[in-house]
Amino acid sequence: MTKKKILVVEDETLVAMDIKNSLKLLGYMVPAVAVSGEEAVIKAEEIQPDLILMDIRLKGEIDGVTAARLIRTKWNIPVVYLTAYSDDITLERAKITQPFGYLLKPFEEEELRVTIEIALSRFQAETKIRQALVIEQELREQKSSFVSIVSHECRTPLSKVLLATELLERYSKDLVKDKHRKYFEQIKGSIQDMRQLLDEILFIEKAEGNKLNFNPTPINLVELCSDLIEQMQLATEGSHRIILTSQGNIPDAYMDTQLLRYIFNNLLSNGIKYSPEGGTVKFQLTVEGNWAIFQIKDSGIGIPEQELSQLFEPFQRASNVGDIPGTGLGLSIVKKSVEQHRGQILVDSQVGVGTVFTVRLPLSSQDWE
């Protein structure tokens, strides 16, 4: 077990040495002894101790109370005050710094040990509570964001369905066959959008609960990628070029076809969605050892560097997407699908230049070990 580091702040040399020796006998580390408030602040930053024993009355520009306030504010290190006597005003100032205990000099070793252990336990408990509150707040914000996004994403297709239905209801007899077909296609497309949103939400829920089905089968990767590109080109009516290149001999793999389709449909779709019309999306497949490496590169709007670390979190979208539609669930599902294969996904992006996603997947489940 790692010994706890205690910083002693005491301007009386003999008292300081006595406390230091007692702490060592009790099993604590004493990396330094400070003799002034100024030195205490410097040592606290350098050492980052687990706890500070701080004499209230110190010689110098700042006393123990001021030093404790600075240290607590900057580094949130718990402080136990040492004092032989203090006036009421000083004690009131000390209370404001929220100390983790007081020790009246002189004190016994057992009293010292008990006070330190209580202070450390209390600090640990308070830290856990603060962390739990932060997590709770994040969950609350995610829930609020989820409701807002789902509401928005459902409202748009529902409005289209409603409008198309009303037009058919009012003017059905007067509409030519092409108009009938157009409105029915709008209804069908809107329903498909809502179904996709619900499927994505259910996928995330299953993934979070470790309930995803994983069904690997033998698969020809080149054929799969070619098929995906052909389907994507048809769906986008050739608005963008997608170029597939494969290097070297690509052996058959043992992967989940459905998850692979989701991974690359999503990445290719994003490459098209966030690139200018007529742009090119490059899809490269290589093999290194027992790993299949897929790289999808676009020349789109790019992603701000400071946002890359949050990119795969549910409901996260880059701040520069503007009014381009999306739920922020796609990349989260991509990452979870990659993880099901025990693979890796990396992203490199530059605003105004484009984005490169690299997916590394083991060729077979036998390579997982």
Summary of the structure (lengths in Angstrom):
residues: 369
radius of gyration: 31.5
end to end distance: 31.3
largest distance: 103.0
contacts: 1087
relative contact order: 0.07
helix: 52%
strand: 18%
